[in-house]
């Protein structure tokens, strides 16, 4: 499988464990992956997840797919659900990606799963923003991460103010309004 041929394309990645992720990927060479992530193996980066070649069962190009959700099979998928589970840090990575399709998919996932989001909401900002550390027991990436309301509100307000995509701005504004009632 030539991973480099998928650079900058919308794809469906099927992992060796059978999970399916969709989105626009960038190619990471062996050298880059070793430098950035400590693993000498080429990879596809689907913000915020890195998929190494050995962990990929198949990659399907979705560029020519045109359906009710554009290139995607659903309005959001496993990637967006995982970002929501993992908490504020990974939500921020997606929002910082400037990929309007991915941002909108995450916003739709957040809206549809607002109750779960609200139940895990923690007031304020992440402790490490002020130089505090968190205990190792809380750092396990497989567990659900906290959603820091102060950070989330700032991120959504930035999308409302600066996004050039009206749909992204409107969805962010709706979520921001809902957060006021938590």
C-alpha positions in Angstrom: 0.0 0.0 0.0 1.5 3.3 -1.1 0.5 5.7 1.8 2.1 8.7 0.1 -0.5 8.5 -2.7 -3.3 9.4 -0.1 -1.6 12.7 1.0 -4.2 15.5 1.1 -7.1 13.2 0.2 -10.3 12.4 1.9 -10.1 8.7 2.8 -11.6 5.9 4.8 -9.0 4.1 7.0 -9.8 0.6 8.2 -7.5 -0.3 11.1 -6.1 -3.8 11.7 -8.6 -4.0 14.6 -11.5 -3.2 12.3 -12.2 0.4 13.3 -13.2 2.8 10.5 -12.2 6.4 10.3 -12.9 9.0 7.6 -11.3 12.3 6.8 -8.6 14.2 5.0 -5.1 12.8 5.8 -1.6 14.0 5.5 1.3 11.6 4.8 4.1 11.3 7.3 7.4 9.7 6.1 9.4 7.3 8.3 11.8 10.0 9.2 9.1 12.5 10.1 7.2 10.0 12.2 10.4 9.1 14.0 11.2 12.7 14.7 7.7 13.8 15.7 6.3 10.6 17.3 9.3 8.4 18.1 8.2 5.6 15.7 10.2 4.9 12.5 7.3 3.9 10.3 5.4 5.8 7.6 2.0 6.9 8.6 -1.2 8.8 7.7 -2.2 11.6 10.0 -5.9 12.2 10.4 -6.0 15.0 13.0 -5.7 14.2 15.8 -4.8 10.5 15.3 -1.7 9.0 13.6 -2.2 5.7 11.8 1.1 3.8 11.3 1.4 1.5 8.2 1.4 -1.7 10.3 -1.9 -0.6 12.0 -3.7 0.0 8.7 -5.7 -2.9 7.1 -6.9 -0.7 4.2 -7.2 2.8 2.9 -10.0 3.8 0.5 -9.9 7.0 -1.5 -13.3 8.9 -1.0 -12.5 11.8 -3.3 -14.9 10.7 -6.0 -17.7 9.8 -3.5 -20.7 12.2 -3.7 -23.5 11.5 -1.3 -25.8 13.2 1.2 -22.7 13.8 3.5 -20.2 14.8 0.7 -17.3 12.4 0.7 -18.4 10.8 4.0 -20.7 7.9 4.8 -22.4 9.7 7.7 -22.6 13.2 9.1 -19.9 12.3 11.6 -18.1 9.1 12.5 -15.8 7.3 14.9 -13.1 10.0 14.8 -15.4 12.7 16.0 -16.9 10.4 18.7 -13.4 9.6 19.9 -12.5 13.3 20.0 -15.5 14.0 22.1 -14.7 11.1 24.5 -11.1 12.2 24.9 -12.0 15.7 25.9 -11.0 19.3 25.3 -7.4 18.8 24.1 -8.4 16.7 21.1 -11.4 18.9 20.4 -9.0 21.8 20.3 -6.7 19.9 17.8 -9.6 19.5 15.4 -10.7 23.1 15.7 -7.1 24.3 15.1 -6.9 22.1 12.0 -8.8 24.8 9.9 -10.5 21.9 8.0 -14.1 23.2 7.9 -15.5 19.8 7.0 -13.8 18.1 10.0 -14.7 21.0 12.3 -18.4 20.9 11.2 -18.5 17.1 11.7 -17.1 17.5 15.2 -19.6 20.3 16.0 -22.5 18.1 14.8 -21.3 15.2 17.0 -21.0 17.5 20.0 -24.5 18.8 19.4 -26.0 15.3 19.0 -24.1 14.1 22.1 -24.6 17.3 24.2 -25.9 15.5 27.2 -22.7 13.4 27.5 -20.6 16.6 26.9 -22.5 18.4 29.7 -22.1 15.5 32.1 -18.4 15.6 31.8 -18.1 19.4 31.8 -15.6 20.8 34.3 -15.6 24.5 35.1 -12.7 26.7 34.0 -9.5 25.9 32.2 -7.3 22.8 32.1 -4.9 22.8 35.1 -1.8 22.6 32.9 -2.7 25.9 31.3 -1.7 27.5 34.6 1.4 25.3 35.0 -0.1 22.7 37.2 0.4 19.0 36.4 -2.2 16.2 36.5 -1.6 12.9 38.2 -0.5 10.1 35.9 -3.7 8.1 36.7 -5.7 10.9 35.0 -3.5 10.9 31.9 -4.6 7.6 30.4 -5.7 8.4 26.8 -8.1 5.5 26.6 -10.3 7.0 29.3 -12.7 9.8 28.8 -11.1 13.1 29.2 -12.6 16.1 30.8 -14.3 18.9 28.9 -13.1 22.2 30.4 -16.0 24.7 29.9 -13.9 27.8 29.9 -11.6 26.4 27.1 -14.5 25.0 25.1 -16.4 28.4 25.3 -13.3 30.2 24.1 -12.8 27.8 21.2 -16.4 28.0 20.1 -16.4 31.9 20.4 -13.3 31.9 18.2 -15.1 29.8 15.6 -18.1 32.1 15.7 -15.9 35.2 15.3 -13.3 34.0 12.9 -14.6 31.1 10.8 -15.2 32.0 7.2 -17.7 29.1 7.0 -21.3 30.3 7.9 -22.4 26.7 8.7 -19.4 26.2 11.1 -20.1 29.6 12.7 -23.8 28.9 13.2 -23.3 25.5 14.7 -20.6 26.8 17.0 -22.9 29.7 18.1 -25.7 27.2 18.8 -23.4 25.1 21.0 -22.1 28.2 22.8 -25.7 29.2 23.6 -26.5 25.7 25.0 -23.3 25.7 27.2 -24.6 28.8 28.9 -27.4 26.7 30.5 -25.1 24.1 32.0 
